[in-house]
Amino acid sequence: MSVPVLTIDGPSGAGKGTISRLLAKQLGWHYLDSGSIYRSLAIAVLKQAVALDDVDAIVNVAKAMTLGFECADELVVKLNGEDITAQLGLEKTGNTASIIATLPEIRAVLLQKQQDFKQPPGLVADGRDMGTVVFPDAAHKVFLTASSIKRAERRYKQLKEKGIDANLIGLTKDIEERDRRDRERATAPLSMASGALFIDSSDMTIDAVITQVLDFIR
């Protein structure tokens, strides 16, 4: 039986996670946060103090790690049995994940783990190359983005609400630099899949984005 897949790609901070989880809940489908897979590996690499230029060592960490996803009201991610959810959003984690995600050897190891999430009745896959590389035959593809300043403002608000000190200008620069790395990397660069629905969420509500995607699917 063919399993329907909805891919939602786009740059960091565009709202892919929130939108994808809500869509998965409404559709009754499974959910894959591919960014958490790379961020989980980044946390494992940082915990083990592995050098970011030691590709063989990072590959070994990737092969050995076990991941668990619990998607209730909020996404809970467990790395080797430890709840690492609070560490996923740290800037150091995100920057490390962006760096190791440029390594073809790492992407090859994690590709199969992502594809294994494709199970009935369906899957909503959130990431940067879900529609172009991981699930190129997906029935429905969306590219969700927003301006860098809007994404920085959202991130700034999230950090402030958690009591974490942040600098809006610094966050904007970090986002723009991460966008550049993701676009220019040799393996699976950030790009919009052919036939994907393009959505700029800069001035849209969450409900408006969800409605547009559901209309697109149906």
PAPATOR-7110 format. One line per 10 residues: number of its first residue (from 1); their letters; for each residue z, x negated, y negated of N, C-alpha, C, CB. Coordinates in Angstrom, 2 decimals, padded with zeros to 5 digits. Glycine has a CB too. Example, Ala and Ser with C-alpha at 12.3 -4.5 7.8 and 13.67 -1.06 7.14 Angstrom:
1	AS	007.80,-013.19,005.69,007.80,-012.30,004.50,007.80,-013.20,003.30,009.05,-011.31,004.47 | 007.08,-012.85,002.25,007.14,-013.67,001.06,007.87,-012.90,-000.03,005.72,-014.08,000.60
END
This chain:
1	MSVPVLTIDG	000.00,-000.84,001.19,000.00,000.00,000.00,000.00,-000.88,-001.24,001.23,000.96,000.00 | -000.84,-000.55,-002.20,-000.90,-001.31,-003.43,000.33,-001.01,-004.29,-002.20,-000.98,-004.21 | 000.97,-002.05,-004.78,002.17,-001.90,-005.61,001.77,-002.06,-007.08,003.27,-002.93,-005.21 | 001.97,-001.04,-007.92,001.59,-001.17,-009.33,002.47,-002.17,-010.07,001.67,000.19,-010.01 | 001.85,-002.93,-010.93,002.56,-003.93,-011.73,002.21,-003.75,-013.20,002.23,-005.38,-011.26 | 003.22,-003.73,-014.05,003.05,-003.72,-015.50,003.54,-005.05,-016.02,003.82,-002.52,-016.17 | 002.66,-005.84,-016.61,003.06,-007.11,-017.18,003.23,-006.99,-018.68,002.04,-008.21,-016.84 | 004.29,-007.58,-019.20,004.53,-007.59,-020.64,004.74,-009.03,-021.07,005.77,-006.69,-021.02 | 003.72,-009.59,-021.70,003.76,-010.98,-022.15,003.91,-011.04,-023.66,002.50,-011.72,-021.71 | 004.28,-012.22,-024.14,004.40,-012.41,-025.58,005.35,-013.54,-025.88,004.86,-011.13,-026.25
11	PSGAGKGTIS	005.44,-013.93,-027.15,006.30,-015.04,-027.55,007.79,-014.69,-027.50,005.94,-015.50,-028.94 | 008.62,-015.71,-027.59,010.06,-015.52,-027.57,010.52,-014.66,-028.75,010.77,-016.87,-027.61 | 011.44,-013.72,-028.47,012.02,-012.91,-029.53,011.22,-011.70,-029.92,012.22,-013.73,-030.70 | 010.17,-011.38,-029.17,009.33,-010.23,-029.52,009.92,-008.91,-029.03,007.93,-010.40,-028.95 | 010.99,-008.98,-028.24,011.61,-007.76,-027.71,011.17,-007.41,-026.31,011.32,-006.62,-028.61 | 010.54,-008.36,-025.63,010.00,-008.08,-024.29,011.09,-007.66,-023.30,009.29,-009.31,-023.75 | 012.25,-008.33,-023.36,013.32,-008.03,-022.41,013.83,-006.62,-022.53,014.45,-008.99,-022.60 | 014.18,-006.22,-023.75,014.69,-004.87,-023.99,013.66,-003.82,-023.60,015.09,-004.70,-025.46 | 012.43,-004.01,-024.05,011.37,-003.05,-023.77,011.10,-002.97,-022.27,010.08,-003.43,-024.52 | 011.03,-004.11,-021.61,010.72,-004.15,-020.18,011.81,-003.47,-019.34,010.54,-005.60,-019.72
21	RLLAKQLGWH	013.07,-003.74,-019.67,014.17,-003.12,-018.90,014.18,-001.60,-019.06,015.52,-003.70,-019.35 | 013.95,-001.14,-020.30,013.93,000.30,-020.53,012.74,000.96,-019.82,013.88,000.60,-022.04 | 011.60,000.30,-019.81,010.44,000.84,-019.12,010.67,000.87,-017.61,009.19,000.00,-019.45 | 011.26,-000.19,-017.07,011.55,-000.23,-015.63,012.49,000.92,-015.24,012.17,-001.58,-015.23 | 013.46,001.18,-016.10,014.41,002.26,-015.83,013.72,003.62,-015.87,015.57,002.23,-016.84 | 012.87,003.83,-016.88,012.17,005.12,-017.00,011.19,005.33,-015.86,011.44,005.20,-018.33 | 010.52,004.26,-015.44,009.52,004.36,-014.37,010.15,004.33,-012.99,008.52,003.24,-014.50 | 011.39,003.85,-012.90,012.05,003.71,-011.60,011.50,002.53,-010.82,011.88,004.97,-010.80 | 011.03,001.49,-011.53,010.43,000.32,-010.90,011.40,-000.86,-010.92,009.12,-000.06,-011.59 | 011.07,-001.90,-010.15,011.84,-003.13,-010.18,011.54,-003.87,-011.48,011.52,-004.02,-008.95
31	YLDSGSIYRS	012.41,-004.84,-011.79,012.27,-005.59,-013.04,012.33,-007.09,-012.78,013.36,-005.17,-014.05 | 011.43,-007.82,-013.39,011.42,-009.28,-013.31,011.46,-009.86,-014.72,010.16,-009.78,-012.54 | 012.51,-010.60,-015.01,012.61,-011.33,-016.26,012.29,-012.79,-015.95,014.04,-011.18,-016.92 | 011.02,-013.15,-016.08,010.60,-014.50,-015.69,011.26,-015.56,-016.58,009.08,-014.63,-015.76 | 011.55,-015.17,-017.83,012.22,-016.11,-018.72,013.58,-016.52,-018.20,012.35,-015.51,-020.10 | 014.27,-015.57,-017.53,015.57,-015.89,-016.97,015.45,-016.90,-015.83,016.26,-014.63,-016.47 | 014.33,-016.85,-015.11,014.13,-017.80,-014.03,014.04,-019.22,-014.59,012.85,-017.45,-013.22 | 013.24,-019.38,-015.64,013.11,-020.69,-016.25,014.39,-021.11,-016.96,011.95,-020.70,-017.24 | 015.04,-020.15,-017.61,016.30,-020.46,-018.28,017.40,-020.79,-017.27,016.74,-019.28,-019.17 | 017.39,-020.11,-016.13,018.37,-020.41,-015.08,018.17,-021.84,-014.57,018.25,-019.40,-013.92
41	LAIAVLKQAV	016.91,-022.21,-014.39,016.63,-023.58,-013.97,017.08,-024.57,-015.05,015.12,-023.75,-013.66 | 016.86,-024.21,-016.30,017.29,-025.07,-017.41,018.80,-025.29,-017.36,016.88,-024.47,-018.77 | 019.55,-024.21,-017.10,021.01,-024.31,-017.00,021.41,-025.21,-015.84,021.64,-022.92,-016.84 | 020.73,-025.04,-014.70,021.02,-025.87,-013.53,020.74,-027.34,-013.83,020.19,-025.40,-012.32 | 019.64,-027.60,-014.53,019.27,-028.97,-014.89,020.31,-029.57,-015.84,017.87,-029.00,-015.53 | 020.74,-028.77,-016.83,021.73,-029.25,-017.79,023.08,-029.48,-017.11,021.89,-028.25,-018.94 | 023.47,-028.59,-016.19,024.74,-028.73,-015.47,024.76,-030.02,-014.65,024.98,-027.52,-014.57 | 023.62,-030.35,-014.08,023.54,-031.53,-013.22,023.12,-032.79,-013.98,022.57,-031.27,-012.09 | 022.98,-032.64,-015.32,022.64,-033.77,-016.18,021.37,-034.49,-015.72,023.79,-034.76,-016.23 | 020.37,-033.71,-015.32,019.09,-034.27,-014.88,018.23,-034.57,-016.11,018.36,-033.29,-013.91
51	ALDDVDAIVN	017.65,-035.74,-016.14,016.78,-036.12,-017.26,015.54,-035.24,-017.29,016.39,-037.61,-017.17 | 015.12,-034.82,-018.47,013.99,-033.92,-018.59,012.65,-034.58,-018.28,013.95,-033.33,-019.97 | 012.64,-035.90,-018.17,011.41,-036.59,-017.78,011.41,-036.98,-016.31,011.22,-037.84,-018.65 | 012.46,-036.56,-015.57,012.54,-036.84,-014.13,012.01,-035.62,-013.38,014.02,-037.18,-013.69 | 010.71,-035.53,-013.26,010.06,-034.34,-012.69,010.50,-034.10,-011.24,008.54,-034.48,-012.76 | 010.56,-035.14,-010.44,010.93,-034.98,-009.03,012.33,-034.39,-008.89,010.86,-036.34,-008.31 | 013.25,-034.84,-009.72,014.62,-034.34,-009.66,014.68,-032.87,-010.08,015.54,-035.18,-010.56 | 013.91,-032.49,-011.10,013.88,-031.10,-011.55,013.28,-030.20,-010.47,013.08,-030.96,-012.87 | 012.24,-030.69,-009.80,011.63,-029.94,-008.70,012.66,-029.69,-007.60,010.41,-030.70,-008.12 | 013.46,-030.68,-007.28,014.48,-030.53,-006.24,015.54,-029.50,-006.64,015.14,-031.87,-005.96
61	VAKAMTLGFE	015.91,-029.51,-007.91,016.88,-028.53,-008.41,016.28,-027.12,-008.30,017.28,-028.85,-009.88 | 015.00,-026.99,-008.66,014.32,-025.69,-008.61,014.25,-025.15,-007.19,012.91,-025.81,-009.19 | 013.95,-026.02,-006.23,013.85,-025.60,-004.84,015.20,-025.17,-004.28,013.28,-026.72,-003.99 | 016.26,-025.83,-004.72,017.58,-025.58,-004.14,018.30,-024.38,-004.76,018.44,-026.80,-004.31 | 017.96,-024.02,-006.00,018.72,-022.97,-006.67,018.45,-021.58,-006.09,018.40,-022.96,-008.15 | 019.49,-020.74,-006.09,019.36,-019.35,-005.67,019.67,-018.46,-006.87,020.30,-019.03,-004.47 | 018.88,-017.41,-007.04,019.05,-016.51,-008.17,019.29,-015.08,-007.73,017.84,-016.57,-009.08 | 020.13,-014.40,-008.48,020.38,-012.99,-008.23,020.31,-012.22,-009.54,021.75,-012.77,-007.55 | 019.63,-011.06,-009.53,019.49,-010.24,-010.73,020.14,-008.88,-010.49,017.99,-010.06,-011.12 | 021.06,-008.51,-011.38,021.69,-007.19,-011.33,021.37,-006.48,-012.63,023.25,-007.30,-011.11
71	CADELVVKLN	020.55,-005.45,-012.53,020.07,-004.76,-013.73,020.73,-003.40,-013.85,018.54,-004.62,-013.71 | 021.87,-003.33,-014.55,022.55,-002.08,-014.81,022.29,-001.73,-016.27,024.10,-002.17,-014.50 | 023.36,-001.53,-017.06,023.16,-001.31,-018.50,022.63,-002.58,-019.16,024.49,-000.86,-019.18 | 023.12,-003.71,-018.67,022.66,-005.01,-019.16,022.25,-005.86,-017.96,023.76,-005.72,-020.00 | 021.36,-006.79,-018.19,020.91,-007.67,-017.13,021.99,-008.71,-016.84,019.58,-008.34,-017.50 | 022.34,-008.86,-015.56,023.28,-009.89,-015.13,022.52,-010.86,-014.23,024.53,-009.27,-014.38 | 022.56,-012.14,-014.57,021.86,-013.16,-013.80,022.88,-014.10,-013.17,020.86,-013.94,-014.70 | 022.72,-014.33,-011.86,023.63,-015.23,-011.16,022.86,-016.41,-010.59,024.38,-014.49,-010.04 | 023.36,-017.60,-010.91,022.78,-018.85,-010.43,023.72,-019.45,-009.40,022.52,-019.86,-011.61 | 023.25,-019.54,-008.16,024.06,-020.06,-007.06,025.41,-019.34,-007.00,024.27,-021.57,-007.22
81	GEDITAQLGL	025.37,-018.01,-007.27,026.56,-017.18,-007.19,027.38,-017.10,-008.46,027.41,-017.68,-006.12 | 027.06,-017.90,-009.46,027.81,-017.92,-010.73,027.10,-017.10,-011.79,028.00,-019.37,-011.22 | 027.85,-016.22,-012.47,027.29,-015.42,-013.55,027.00,-016.33,-014.75,028.26,-014.26,-013.96 | 025.72,-016.50,-015.05,025.31,-017.38,-016.15,024.70,-016.60,-017.31,024.31,-018.42,-015.65 | 024.87,-015.28,-017.30,024.24,-014.42,-018.29,024.52,-014.87,-019.72,024.71,-012.99,-018.11 | 025.77,-015.22,-020.01,026.16,-015.60,-021.37,025.49,-016.90,-021.82,027.66,-015.74,-021.46 | 025.08,-017.72,-020.85,024.47,-019.00,-021.20,022.96,-018.91,-021.42,024.75,-020.01,-020.12 | 022.36,-017.80,-020.98,020.91,-017.67,-021.04,020.38,-017.67,-022.47,020.48,-016.41,-020.34 | 021.13,-017.08,-023.39,020.65,-016.93,-024.76,020.92,-018.10,-025.67,021.25,-015.73,-025.34 | 021.59,-019.14,-025.16,021.89,-020.29,-026.00,020.61,-021.02,-026.39,022.85,-021.25,-025.28
91	EKTGNTASII	020.57,-021.53,-027.61,019.37,-022.21,-028.10,019.05,-023.44,-027.24,019.56,-022.64,-029.56 | 020.09,-024.15,-026.79,019.87,-025.34,-025.96,019.20,-024.95,-024.65,021.20,-026.06,-025.69 | 019.62,-023.82,-024.10,019.02,-023.33,-022.85,017.55,-022.99,-023.07,019.78,-022.10,-022.32 | 017.27,-022.26,-024.14,015.90,-021.84,-024.43,014.98,-023.01,-024.69,015.87,-020.93,-025.60 | 015.46,-023.98,-025.45,014.63,-025.14,-025.75,014.36,-025.98,-024.50,015.29,-026.01,-026.83 | 015.38,-026.12,-023.65,015.21,-026.87,-022.40,014.23,-026.15,-021.49,016.56,-027.06,-021.68 | 014.35,-024.82,-021.40,013.45,-024.03,-020.56,012.01,-024.16,-021.04,013.87,-022.56,-020.54 | 011.81,-024.16,-022.35,010.47,-024.28,-022.91,009.85,-025.63,-022.57,010.51,-024.09,-024.43 | 010.67,-026.67,-022.52,010.18,-028.01,-022.21,009.79,-028.13,-020.74,011.23,-029.06,-022.56 | 010.68,-027.68,-019.83,010.39,-027.83,-018.40,009.30,-026.86,-017.94,011.67,-027.61,-017.58
101	ATLPEIRAVL	009.10,-025.79,-018.71,008.05,-024.83,-018.35,006.65,-025.41,-018.56,008.21,-023.55,-019.17 | 006.56,-026.54,-019.25,005.25,-027.17,-019.45,004.85,-028.02,-018.25,005.27,-028.04,-020.71 | 005.76,-028.22,-017.29,005.49,-029.09,-016.14,004.82,-028.30,-015.02,006.80,-029.73,-015.63 | 003.59,-028.66,-014.64,002.87,-027.93,-013.59,003.63,-027.89,-012.27,001.51,-028.57,-013.36 | 004.33,-028.98,-011.93,005.06,-029.03,-010.66,006.17,-027.98,-010.62,005.66,-030.42,-010.45 | 006.81,-027.75,-011.75,007.89,-026.76,-011.82,007.32,-025.36,-011.71,008.68,-026.92,-013.13 | 006.23,-025.11,-012.41,005.62,-023.78,-012.40,005.16,-023.42,-010.99,004.44,-023.71,-013.39 | 004.67,-024.42,-010.24,004.22,-024.16,-008.87,005.37,-023.74,-007.98,003.53,-025.40,-008.29 | 006.53,-024.38,-008.14,007.70,-024.05,-007.32,008.20,-022.64,-007.61,008.82,-025.07,-007.58 | 008.20,-022.27,-008.90,008.77,-020.97,-009.29,007.79,-019.81,-009.20,009.29,-021.06,-010.70
111	LQKQQDFKQP	006.50,-020.11,-009.04,005.49,-019.05,-008.99,005.75,-018.07,-007.85,004.11,-019.65,-008.83 | 005.98,-018.57,-006.64,006.18,-017.70,-005.49,007.44,-016.86,-005.64,006.24,-018.53,-004.22 | 008.48,-017.45,-006.21,009.74,-016.71,-006.40,009.50,-015.50,-007.30,010.82,-017.63,-007.02 | 008.63,-015.67,-008.30,008.32,-014.55,-009.19,007.48,-013.50,-008.48,007.59,-015.05,-010.45 | 006.48,-013.93,-007.72,005.60,-012.98,-007.04,006.33,-012.17,-005.98,004.44,-013.72,-006.41 | 007.42,-012.69,-005.45,008.20,-011.98,-004.44,008.88,-010.73,-005.00,009.24,-012.90,-003.84 | 008.94,-010.61,-006.32,009.55,-009.43,-006.92,008.62,-008.21,-006.85,009.94,-009.71,-008.37 | 007.39,-008.41,-006.50,006.42,-007.31,-006.41,006.69,-006.50,-005.15,004.96,-007.85,-006.40 | 007.42,-005.40,-005.32,007.81,-004.53,-004.21,007.72,-003.07,-004.65,009.26,-004.86,-003.72 | 007.48,-002.14,-003.69,007.41,-000.72,-004.02,008.74,-000.27,-004.65,007.09,000.14,-002.75
121	PGLVADGRDM	008.71,000.71,-005.54,007.54,001.51,-005.95,006.69,000.87,-007.07,007.99,002.86,-006.41 | 007.15,-000.24,-007.64,006.41,-000.87,-008.71,007.25,-001.95,-009.37,005.97,000.15,-009.75 | 006.63,-002.70,-010.27,007.32,-003.81,-010.93,006.92,-003.90,-012.39,007.01,-005.13,-010.22 | 007.92,-004.09,-013.24,007.70,-004.44,-014.64,008.05,-005.92,-014.77,008.56,-003.54,-015.63 | 007.07,-006.74,-015.11,007.25,-008.19,-015.19,007.16,-008.66,-016.63,006.21,-008.92,-014.32 | 008.21,-009.31,-017.09,008.34,-009.74,-018.48,008.26,-011.25,-018.56,009.66,-009.23,-019.10 | 007.35,-011.78,-019.41,007.26,-013.23,-019.52,006.22,-013.68,-020.53,006.94,-013.82,-018.19 | 005.62,-014.83,-020.25,004.59,-015.38,-021.12,003.24,-015.49,-020.43,005.01,-016.74,-021.63 | 003.25,-015.54,-019.10,001.99,-015.65,-018.36,001.93,-014.70,-017.18,001.79,-017.08,-017.88 | 002.64,-013.57,-017.29,002.68,-012.61,-016.19,001.30,-012.02,-015.92,003.68,-011.49,-016.51
131	GTVVFPDAAH	000.59,-011.65,-016.99,-000.71,-011.02,-016.83,-001.86,-011.98,-016.65,-000.99,-010.16,-017.99 | -001.64,-013.24,-017.02,-002.72,-014.23,-016.93,-002.64,-015.09,-015.68,-002.70,-015.12,-018.14 | -001.42,-015.39,-015.20,-001.25,-016.33,-014.09,-000.50,-015.72,-012.90,-000.51,-017.55,-014.56 | 000.67,-015.16,-013.14,001.53,-014.71,-012.03,000.98,-013.45,-011.37,002.94,-014.45,-012.53 | 000.59,-012.47,-012.18,000.03,-011.22,-011.64,-001.31,-010.92,-012.34,001.04,-010.03,-011.84 | -002.33,-011.74,-012.10,-003.62,-011.55,-012.78,-004.31,-010.24,-012.41,-004.53,-012.71,-012.47 | -003.95,-009.66,-011.26,-004.56,-008.41,-010.83,-003.73,-007.19,-011.19,-004.79,-008.44,-009.33 | -002.73,-007.35,-012.05,-001.87,-006.23,-012.45,-002.70,-005.10,-013.03,-000.82,-006.70,-013.47 | -002.29,-003.88,-012.70,-003.03,-002.70,-013.17,-002.87,-002.48,-014.67,-002.58,-001.46,-012.42 | -001.71,-002.86,-015.20,-001.42,-002.59,-016.62,-000.86,-003.86,-017.26,-000.42,-001.41,-016.77
141	KVFLTASSIK	-001.44,-004.25,-018.41,-001.01,-005.46,-019.09,-000.78,-005.18,-020.58,-002.04,-006.58,-018.91 | 000.32,-005.74,-021.08,000.67,-005.57,-022.50,000.97,-006.94,-023.09,001.90,-004.61,-022.67 | 000.55,-007.16,-024.33,000.92,-008.37,-025.07,001.73,-007.91,-026.27,-000.35,-009.22,-025.52 | 003.03,-008.24,-026.26,003.96,-007.78,-027.30,004.36,-008.96,-028.19,005.23,-007.13,-026.67 | 004.18,-008.81,-029.48,004.52,-009.90,-030.39,005.18,-009.35,-031.65,003.26,-010.71,-030.76 | 005.56,-010.25,-032.55,006.12,-009.90,-033.86,006.05,-011.18,-034.69,007.62,-009.35,-033.75 | 006.15,-011.04,-036.00,006.08,-012.22,-036.86,007.25,-013.15,-036.58,006.06,-011.81,-038.36 | 007.09,-014.43,-036.84,008.15,-015.40,-036.57,009.41,-015.11,-037.37,007.66,-016.81,-036.87 | 009.27,-014.66,-038.61,010.45,-014.37,-039.43,011.19,-013.15,-038.89,010.04,-014.13,-040.89 | 010.46,-012.14,-038.42,011.10,-010.96,-037.85,011.86,-011.33,-036.58,010.05,-009.87,-037.54
151	RAERRYKQLK	011.25,-012.19,-035.77,011.92,-012.62,-034.53,013.15,-013.45,-034.83,010.95,-013.41,-033.65 | 013.07,-014.29,-035.86,014.21,-015.10,-036.26,015.34,-014.22,-036.79,013.80,-016.13,-037.32 | 014.99,-013.20,-037.56,016.00,-012.28,-038.09,016.73,-011.54,-036.97,015.36,-011.27,-039.06 | 015.98,-011.13,-035.95,016.58,-010.45,-034.80,017.54,-011.37,-034.07,015.51,-009.93,-033.84 | 017.09,-012.62,-033.86,017.91,-013.60,-033.17,019.16,-013.93,-033.98,017.11,-014.88,-032.91 | 019.01,-014.04,-035.29,020.12,-014.33,-036.19,021.18,-013.22,-036.09,019.62,-014.47,-037.65 | 020.73,-011.98,-036.09,021.64,-010.85,-035.99,022.37,-010.85,-034.66,020.87,-009.54,-036.17 | 021.65,-011.15,-033.56,022.29,-011.20,-032.25,023.38,-012.26,-032.20,021.24,-011.48,-031.17 | 023.08,-013.43,-032.71,024.05,-014.52,-032.69,025.27,-014.21,-033.54,023.41,-015.82,-033.17 | 025.04,-013.64,-034.73,026.15,-013.29,-035.62,027.06,-012.25,-034.98,025.61,-012.76,-036.95
161	EKGIDANLIG	026.46,-011.27,-034.28,027.25,-010.24,-033.61,028.12,-010.82,-032.50,026.33,-009.17,-033.04 | 027.68,-011.95,-031.95,028.45,-012.62,-030.90,029.41,-013.66,-031.46,027.50,-013.29,-029.91 | 029.46,-013.76,-032.80,030.36,-014.70,-033.43,029.87,-016.13,-033.40,031.68,-014.63,-032.79 | 028.55,-016.31,-033.18,027.96,-017.64,-033.10,027.31,-017.98,-034.44,026.93,-017.73,-031.95 | 027.67,-019.13,-034.99,027.11,-019.56,-036.26,025.62,-019.85,-036.10,027.85,-020.80,-036.80 | 024.82,-019.44,-037.07,023.37,-019.64,-036.98,022.78,-019.80,-038.37,022.70,-018.46,-036.25 | 021.62,-020.44,-038.43,020.91,-020.67,-039.67,019.52,-020.05,-039.55,020.81,-022.19,-040.01 | 019.21,-019.09,-040.44,017.95,-018.35,-040.33,016.73,-019.25,-040.47,017.90,-017.26,-041.39 | 016.78,-020.19,-041.39,015.65,-021.10,-041.59,015.45,-021.96,-040.34,015.87,-021.99,-042.83 | 016.56,-022.46,-039.80,016.49,-023.28,-038.59,015.96,-022.50,-037.40,017.85,-023.86,-038.26
171	LTKDIEERDR	016.39,-021.25,-037.28,015.93,-020.40,-036.18,014.42,-020.15,-036.30,016.70,-019.07,-036.16 | 013.96,-019.91,-037.51,012.53,-019.67,-037.74,011.71,-020.88,-037.34,012.25,-019.31,-039.21 | 012.17,-022.06,-037.73,011.47,-023.30,-037.38,011.46,-023.51,-035.86,012.11,-024.51,-038.08 | 012.60,-023.23,-035.21,012.69,-023.38,-033.76,011.70,-022.46,-033.06,014.12,-023.09,-033.27 | 011.61,-021.22,-033.53,010.71,-020.24,-032.93,009.26,-020.67,-033.12,010.93,-018.84,-033.55 | 008.92,-021.13,-034.30,007.54,-021.57,-034.56,007.18,-022.79,-033.72,007.36,-021.89,-036.06 | 008.14,-023.70,-033.54,007.89,-024.88,-032.71,007.74,-024.49,-031.24,009.04,-025.90,-032.88 | 008.56,-023.56,-030.78,008.45,-023.09,-029.40,007.12,-022.37,-029.18,009.63,-022.15,-029.05 | 006.69,-021.59,-030.16,005.39,-020.92,-030.08,004.27,-021.94,-029.93,005.15,-020.03,-031.32 | 004.36,-023.00,-030.74,003.32,-024.04,-030.69,003.28,-024.70,-029.32,003.56,-025.11,-031.79
181	RDRERATAPL	004.45,-025.05,-028.78,004.49,-025.67,-027.45,003.91,-024.74,-026.39,005.93,-026.05,-027.08 | 004.28,-023.46,-026.48,003.82,-022.50,-025.47,002.31,-022.28,-025.55,004.54,-021.17,-025.64 | 001.75,-022.29,-026.75,000.31,-022.09,-026.93,-000.49,-023.30,-026.48,-000.01,-021.77,-028.38 | 000.07,-024.50,-026.72,-000.70,-025.73,-026.52,-000.46,-026.40,-025.17,-000.37,-026.70,-027.61 | 000.48,-025.89,-024.37,000.73,-026.55,-023.09,-000.50,-026.45,-022.19,001.96,-025.93,-022.39 | -000.68,-027.48,-021.37,-001.88,-027.57,-020.54,-001.89,-026.52,-019.43,-001.98,-028.96,-019.93 | -000.71,-026.22,-018.89,-000.62,-025.27,-017.78,-000.13,-023.92,-018.27,000.31,-025.81,-016.68 | -000.89,-022.86,-017.97,-000.52,-021.48,-018.30,-000.05,-021.33,-019.75,000.56,-021.00,-017.37 | -000.89,-021.67,-020.72,-000.49,-021.50,-022.12,-000.32,-020.03,-022.47,-001.52,-022.15,-023.06 | 000.50,-019.77,-023.49,000.70,-018.40,-023.94,-000.60,-017.86,-024.51,001.83,-018.32,-025.00
191	SMASGALFID	-001.10,-016.78,-023.91,-002.32,-016.15,-024.40,-002.34,-014.70,-023.92,-003.60,-016.91,-023.92 | -003.14,-013.88,-024.57,-003.22,-012.47,-024.20,-004.22,-012.29,-023.06,-003.63,-011.61,-025.40 | -003.78,-011.60,-022.01,-004.64,-011.35,-020.86,-005.79,-010.43,-021.25,-003.84,-010.74,-019.70 | -006.91,-010.59,-020.60,-008.07,-009.74,-020.84,-007.71,-008.29,-020.51,-009.28,-010.20,-019.99 | -008.04,-007.39,-021.42,-007.77,-005.98,-021.20,-006.36,-005.54,-021.53,-008.06,-005.64,-019.80 | -005.55,-006.46,-022.05,-004.15,-006.12,-022.36,-004.06,-005.29,-023.64,-003.31,-007.40,-022.50 | -003.03,-004.46,-023.69,-002.73,-003.69,-024.90,-001.95,-004.58,-025.86,-001.92,-002.39,-024.55 | -002.46,-004.79,-027.07,-001.80,-005.63,-028.07,-000.87,-004.78,-028.93,-002.84,-006.37,-028.95 | 000.40,-005.21,-029.01,001.38,-004.49,-029.84,002.12,-005.48,-030.73,002.38,-003.69,-028.96 | 002.09,-005.25,-032.03,002.88,-006.02,-032.98,004.10,-005.17,-033.34,002.05,-006.41,-034.27
201	SSDMTIDAVI	005.27,-005.60,-032.87,006.48,-004.79,-033.02,007.26,-005.10,-034.29,007.37,-004.99,-031.84 | 006.67,-005.90,-035.19,007.39,-006.32,-036.40,008.03,-005.15,-037.14,006.45,-007.06,-037.33 | 007.30,-004.07,-037.30,007.80,-002.92,-038.06,007.86,-001.66,-037.20,006.92,-002.68,-039.28 | 008.08,-001.84,-035.90,008.14,-000.70,-034.98,009.54,-000.57,-034.38,007.09,-000.84,-033.85 | 009.94,000.67,-034.07,011.20,000.89,-033.37,010.98,000.68,-031.87,011.76,002.33,-033.64 | 012.07,000.51,-031.15,011.98,000.34,-029.70,011.33,001.56,-029.06,013.37,000.09,-029.09 | 011.75,002.74,-029.50,011.20,003.98,-028.93,009.70,004.09,-029.17,011.90,005.20,-029.54 | 009.24,003.64,-030.32,007.81,003.71,-030.64,007.01,002.79,-029.73,007.56,003.35,-032.11 | 007.55,001.61,-029.46,006.87,000.67,-028.56,006.80,001.24,-027.15,007.59,-000.70,-028.56 | 007.92,001.77,-026.66,007.97,002.33,-025.31,006.98,003.49,-025.16,009.40,002.81,-024.97
211	TQVLDFIR	006.94,004.35,-026.16,006.01,005.48,-026.13,004.57,004.99,-026.05,006.20,006.37,-027.36 | 004.24,003.97,-026.82,002.87,003.44,-026.83,002.51,002.85,-025.47,002.70,002.37,-027.93 | 003.46,002.15,-024.84,003.18,001.55,-023.52,003.03,002.63,-022.46,004.31,000.57,-023.12 | 003.91,003.64,-022.47,003.81,004.72,-021.49,002.52,005.49,-021.63,005.00,005.66,-021.62 | 002.10,005.73,-022.86,000.81,006.39,-023.10,-000.34,005.54,-022.54,000.61,006.64,-024.61 | -000.22,004.23,-022.69,-001.23,003.31,-022.19,-001.31,003.36,-020.66,-000.92,001.88,-022.66 | -000.15,003.42,-020.00,-000.11,003.45,-018.55,-000.69,004.75,-018.00,001.32,003.26,-018.05 | -000.36,005.85,-018.67,-000.72,007.17,-018.15,-002.09,007.61,-018.57,000.28,008.18,-018.59
END
